[in-house]
Amino acid sequence: AQGRSRVAILVALDQLAGAESPRQWCLESMFAEDAQVRRTAAWIVARHPDWGGDLACRFVEQLADVVEHPDILADVTNALSELAEDPQVQDQLAEALRAAPRDAARVGPLLGVVFAFNGEDLTESLEAALQQQLSNATEAQRVQLLQGVGRVTRRLKHPGLLDEIRAVAKLARDDRRVRLQAARLLGQGRQILEDPLFELALVTAERDEDYDRRRLAVAALSEAPLTAKQIEDVIGSLSRVGPVELGEMLEVLKQSDDIGIARRALMQMQQNDALVIVPDSLIHTSFEHFGEAFQAEVQDVVRKRFVEYADQSARLDELLQSLPPGDVRRGQDVFHSSKAACFACHAMGYRGGDIGPDLTRIGRVRNRRAVSYTHLTLPTKIV
């Protein structure tokens, strides 16, 4: 059966109670030339997470043929990424990577699947396979590997992979992007940053640096466990970082219970014009563990931060009250429209450009009022 007939059979087998499992037919259909057949099979496979290991096994076995058909490769990659929580999927890919560590024709598509994962906890075998890839990588490949690993996992655990990343950071003395990617991954792995790497991240975090490097630096500083001296140095930089970075850098305060550090942080923040757009809730959350008595000092800073821009703030409040609520669907349409072309410079999720700031997490650090206030009264602070 082909085309519509095969689609109908796949759906019927999946829906009929007591019918024999359509596993084999669905897995075979994932590699069909007909796009509708593949999409139907992928929909069914996604509802059966226990099929992930078998799909990964078939993918590895048919890899030589699959790479000749980009559409099939893309669909299978998407299907496997949806099943990435299954350790069998990860272990099958890890075994294939270890079996051909330098075969670019196989390694590329295999890593393509791995790097399509989204925030997964990687298995020990897959982290070990990535360590092998990193140790064999050229200088250009290191950047891609570090970027890929940073996208797909929340936290690295394998000591060998962390050691390899640390070694890469030392080798790439003249490549700041590689070193900052390494710093971010070490931070995700809850590894203390050695002073040279920490100092690079701290200098880069300031607003006059390249935006992409700055984001890597801030991620490293906000996620890595810092020494007492390093915490003091980060607090000292709060007067110089940009608006998005300021909110994230406050995460460092959670590593200290020193009231002196908290007061210094408040003082540094007040010297930063961007403080006016940091949400009240984020400020209070960052300082809440210092006790209720200290919250009065925090509230005083929150209250005073709009004084300098009181007139603009009042006008903005009037404007916001006259506007209808935001429309997420319309905003998405405008963002991706050819007329506005926001996506040409800005990324949202995995889509968009890299010329301007990544807006995927903008809602975490700025509310509706803050975004409007910044663009109308502090436009130079967001570039």
GISULHU-V910604 format. One record per residue. N is the residue number from 1. RES is the residue in one letter. PHI is phi in whole degrees, -180 to 180 (NA if undefined). PSI is psi in degrees with one decimal (* if undefined). Layout:
# GISULHU-V910604
N/RES/PHI/PSI  N/RES/PHI/PSI
This chain:
# GISULHU-V910604
1/A/NA/141.9  2/Q/-135/167.4  3/G/53/-131.3  4/R/-62/-34.9  5/S/-63/-42.8  6/R/-68/-38.4  7/V/-60/-46.7  8/A/-61/-41.3  9/I/-66/-41.6  10/L/-60/-46.6  11/V/-65/-43.5  12/A/-62/-46.2  13/L/-61/-36.9  14/D/-73/-31.7  15/Q/-91/-28.0  16/L/-69/122.7  17/A/-66/132.1  18/G/81/-1.0  19/A/-71/153.7  20/E/-62/140.7  21/S/-54/132.6  22/P/-86/18.9  23/R/-51/-56.7  24/Q/-63/-42.0  25/W/-63/-42.7  26/C/-64/-44.2  27/L/-65/-39.3  28/E/-64/-38.0  29/S/-71/-19.9  30/M/-63/-19.3  31/F/-111/15.6  32/A/-73/154.3  33/E/-74/-28.8  34/D/-74/120.6  35/A/-64/-38.1  36/Q/-66/-38.0  37/V/-62/-44.7  38/R/-63/-42.8  39/R/-65/-38.8  40/T/-65/-44.8  41/A/-62/-41.3  42/A/-63/-39.0  43/W/-62/-41.7  44/I/-71/-44.4  45/V/-59/-38.4  46/A/-62/-24.0  47/R/-88/1.8  48/H/-131/76.3  49/P/-56/-26.0  50/D/-72/-5.4  51/W/-88/-5.6  52/G/-57/-44.2  53/G/-61/-42.1  54/D/-66/-40.5  55/L/-65/-41.9  56/A/-63/-39.9  57/C/-63/-45.3  58/R/-64/-39.8  59/F/-60/-46.4  60/V/-64/-42.6  61/E/-64/-36.8  62/Q/-101/14.6  63/L/-57/-41.7  64/A/-59/-37.5  65/D/-80/-38.1  66/V/-63/-39.3  67/V/-64/-17.2  68/E/-81/-6.9  69/H/-129/89.9  70/P/-54/-36.7  71/D/-66/-41.9  72/I/-66/-43.3  73/L/-59/-42.9  74/A/-65/-42.7  75/D/-68/-41.8  76/V/-68/-38.9  77/T/-59/-45.6  78/N/-63/-41.8  79/A/-64/-44.1  80/L/-67/-34.7  81/S/-65/-30.7  82/E/-72/-20.7  83/L/-107/18.4  84/A/-66/-20.1  85/E/-69/-19.3  86/D/-72/116.0  87/P/-56/-29.4  88/Q/-65/-36.2  89/V/-62/-49.6  90/Q/-65/-40.2  91/D/-69/-35.4  92/Q/-64/-43.4  93/L/-67/-38.8  94/A/-63/-43.6  95/E/-62/-40.7  96/A/-66/-38.4  97/L/-66/-41.7  98/R/-68/-29.8  99/A/-73/-24.9  100/A/-140/65.8  101/P/-63/-23.8  102/R/-118/9.6  103/D/-88/96.5  104/A/-60/-34.5  105/A/-64/-29.7  106/R/-96/-39.7  107/V/-63/-41.2  108/G/-56/-55.5  109/P/-64/-36.5  110/L/-64/-45.2  111/L/-67/-30.9  112/G/-59/-38.8  113/V/-68/-47.9  114/V/-59/-43.4  115/F/-79/-1.3  116/A/-89/-9.8  117/F/-61/159.1  118/N/-133/98.2  119/G/66/35.4  120/E/-89/157.6  121/D/-86/114.8  122/L/-79/147.4  123/T/-73/160.1  124/E/-60/-39.6  125/S/-66/-37.3  126/L/-72/-38.9  127/E/-64/-37.0  128/A/-66/-38.8  129/A/-66/-37.4  130/L/-68/-34.5  131/Q/-60/-43.4  132/Q/-62/-42.9  133/Q/-63/-41.5  134/L/-67/-37.1  135/S/-70/-26.0  136/N/-94/-4.6  137/A/-75/150.2  138/T/-79/174.3  139/E/-60/-42.1  140/A/-67/-38.2  141/Q/-68/-30.0  142/R/-59/-42.2  143/V/-60/-47.9  144/Q/-64/-41.1  145/L/-64/-45.9  146/L/-65/-40.4  147/Q/-63/-44.1  148/G/-63/-47.0  149/V/-61/-39.1  150/G/-64/-28.6  151/R/-78/-32.2  152/V/-96/-12.5  153/T/-134/147.9  154/R/-81/-30.3  155/R/-159/130.1  156/L/-87/143.3  157/K/-125/-26.7  158/H/-70/118.9  159/P/-58/-38.2  160/G/-64/-41.7  161/L/-67/-41.9  162/L/-63/-39.7  163/D/-65/-38.5  164/E/-65/-40.7  165/I/-65/-40.6  166/R/-63/-39.3  167/A/-66/-39.7  168/V/-61/-41.0  169/A/-61/-35.5  170/K/-77/-34.2  171/L/-72/-36.9  172/A/-88/58.4  173/R/-64/-28.9  174/D/-101/0.2  175/D/-112/97.1  176/R/-65/-37.0  177/R/-64/-43.0  178/V/-62/-44.6  179/R/-65/-36.8  180/L/-73/-36.6  181/Q/-60/-42.9  182/A/-63/-42.8  183/A/-61/-41.3  184/R/-64/-43.9  185/L/-66/-38.3  186/L/-64/-37.9  187/G/-62/-43.5  188/Q/-62/-31.2  189/G/-85/8.1  190/R/58/42.2  191/Q/-103/135.1  192/I/-66/133.8  193/L/-82/127.8  194/E/-65/152.8  195/D/-53/-44.5  196/P/-60/-40.8  197/L/-71/-40.9  198/F/-61/-45.1  199/E/-64/-37.6  200/L/-62/-45.8  201/A/-63/-40.2  202/L/-66/-44.5  203/V/-64/-40.7  204/T/-69/-28.1  205/A/-65/-17.3  206/E/-70/151.8  207/R/-66/-18.7  208/D/-86/8.7  209/E/-94/166.0  210/D/-53/136.2  211/Y/-62/-47.6  212/D/-62/-43.0  213/R/-65/-37.5  214/R/-63/-40.0  215/R/-66/-40.1  216/L/-62/-42.7  217/A/-63/-45.5  218/V/-65/-39.8  219/A/-61/-41.9  220/A/-64/-45.8  221/L/-69/-34.9  222/S/-82/-17.6  223/E/-107/-26.4  224/A/-77/146.2  225/P/-72/126.3  226/L/-108/152.2  227/T/-75/167.1  228/A/-60/-40.9  229/K/-65/-41.1  230/Q/-65/-39.3  231/I/-61/-44.0  232/E/-60/-41.1  233/D/-67/-39.4  234/V/-65/-44.3  235/I/-60/-37.9  236/G/-66/-18.5  237/S/-92/-4.4  238/L/-63/-21.1  239/S/-80/-10.1  240/R/-116/-10.5  241/V/-85/164.2  242/G/-80/177.8  243/P/-65/-44.1  244/V/-68/-42.2  245/E/-67/-35.7  246/L/-58/-45.8  247/G/-61/-41.6  248/E/-75/-33.1  249/M/-67/-21.8  250/L/-65/-17.9  251/E/-57/-29.2  252/V/-60/-30.4  253/L/-60/-26.3  254/K/-68/-12.2  255/Q/-92/2.9  256/S/-135/146.6  257/D/-119/18.3  258/D/-82/115.4  259/I/-64/-27.8  260/G/-65/-39.7  261/I/-63/-42.1  262/A/-62/-43.8  263/R/-67/-37.8  264/R/-66/-37.1  265/A/-63/-43.2  266/L/-61/-41.5  267/M/-65/-44.4  268/Q/-66/-40.4  269/M/-61/-38.8  270/Q/-67/-17.8  271/Q/-88/-0.7  272/N/-106/118.3  273/D/-58/-27.1  274/A/-71/-11.3  275/L/-57/-29.2  276/V/-63/-21.4  277/I/-106/0.9  278/V/-77/127.3  279/P/-58/140.8  280/D/-54/-43.8  281/S/-61/-37.8  282/L/-67/-40.2  283/I/-64/-48.3  284/H/-63/-41.1  285/T/-63/-38.4  286/S/-66/-28.6  287/F/-107/-1.2  288/E/-63/-29.2  289/H/-77/-1.8  290/F/-87/1.0  291/G/103/157.8  292/E/-65/-35.7  293/A/-61/-38.9  294/F/-74/-21.4  295/Q/-62/-26.3  296/A/-64/-39.1  297/E/-67/-38.9  298/V/-64/-44.8  299/Q/-63/-34.8  300/D/-64/-41.2  301/V/-66/-43.5  302/V/-60/-40.7  303/R/-70/-38.2  304/K/-80/-16.0  305/R/-68/-17.6  306/F/-95/-0.6  307/V/-60/-45.9  308/E/-62/-30.6  309/Y/-114/34.9  310/A/-60/-45.5  311/D/-63/-46.4  312/Q/-63/-38.5  313/S/-64/-42.5  314/A/-63/-43.8  315/R/-65/-37.8  316/L/-65/-41.3  317/D/-59/-41.3  318/E/-63/-42.8  319/L/-63/-45.7  320/L/-64/-35.8  321/Q/-67/-26.5  322/S/-87/-10.8  323/L/-92/147.0  324/P/-72/165.0  325/P/-60/155.7  326/G/-67/151.5  327/D/-118/107.1  328/V/-60/-45.2  329/R/-64/-43.8  330/R/-65/-39.9  331/G/-61/-40.4  332/Q/-65/-41.5  333/D/-62/-42.7  334/V/-66/-43.2  335/F/-58/-40.7  336/H/-97/3.1  337/S/-73/154.3  338/S/-72/-24.0  339/K/-72/-52.3  340/A/-76/-39.9  341/A/55/36.6  342/C/-58/-36.7  343/F/-65/-16.1  344/A/-66/-29.9  345/C/-114/-29.4  346/H/-114/142.9  347/A/-98/146.9  348/M/-134/106.8  349/G/72/-129.5  350/Y/-98/5.5  351/R/-112/144.6  352/G/120/178.2  353/G/-91/179.3  354/D/-126/18.2  355/I/-76/-43.7  356/G/-103/-178.5  357/P/-61/144.9  358/D/-73/124.5  359/L/-101/10.6  360/T/-58/-42.5  361/R/-109/22.4  362/I/-62/-31.5  363/G/-67/-19.5  364/R/-76/-25.2  365/V/-116/-10.2  366/R/-142/131.5  367/N/-91/-176.6  368/R/-60/-43.2  369/R/-65/-42.3  370/A/-64/-41.7  371/V/-64/-45.8  372/S/-64/-43.2  373/Y/-61/-43.9  374/T/-63/-48.3  375/H/-68/-28.8  376/L/-90/-31.8  377/T/-118/-21.4  378/L/-132/50.3  379/P/-60/-31.5  380/T/-75/-13.1  381/K/-82/-12.3  382/I/-107/2.8  383/V/-86/*
